[in-house]
């Protein structure tokens, strides 16, 4: 515990930002949510699927921890 993942330390090939999903992956996940193709239904919930928020028309960038 507390050890860096092999290949992703300070001398690794990938930075933290390389591990984050890109806009295309986020759009696919949003589409999968809206169409029930990727995420299943919640059994016992009495109501329709909650809508995913629309993505902004600008480039996405990590904003760090928000408390």
N, C-alpha and C positions, 0 to 999 in steps of 0.2 A: 504494500500500500504506500502511496506517496511517491512512487517511482514513475518517471516519464515513460510514455509508450515508446517502444523500440522504433527508431526511425523518425520520431517526432520531437526529439529533444532540441536543445539549442543548436546542435550540429546537424539536425535532421534536414531532410529535403523539402519538407512542407512547413509553412507557417500556420498559425492558428487561423488566419483569414482564408487559407486554402481549404480548410476543413468545413467552412460555412457553406450552406446551400446558396446557389446562385439564383437569380431571378427566374430562370426557366424552371428550376426544380420547385421553387415556391409556387409558381403558376400551375405546375402539374399537380402539386399537392392540393391546392385550392380547388382546381377542377375536379380532382378525385373526391374531394369532400362534397362538393356541390352535387355531383352525379351519383354518389354512393358507390362509385366504382372501386375506390381504394379503402375506404373506411366503412365499417359495418354500421348497422343500425343499433341504437340503444333500446333494448327490449324493456318494456315497462314504462317508457317515457310516453306520456300522453300528449303528443304534439308533433308538429312537423320538424324537419331538420332545421337547425339554426343556420342562417346564412353566414358564409365566411365574408369578412370585410373585403371590400374592393382594394386592389393594390393601387398605390399612388402612381401617377404617370411620370414619375421621376426615377432615377437610378436609386437602387436600394444600397444602403451601406450600414455596417454594424454600428450600433450606437453605445455599446458597452452595457454595463450593469445599471439598471434603473431601479432605484429603491423608492 
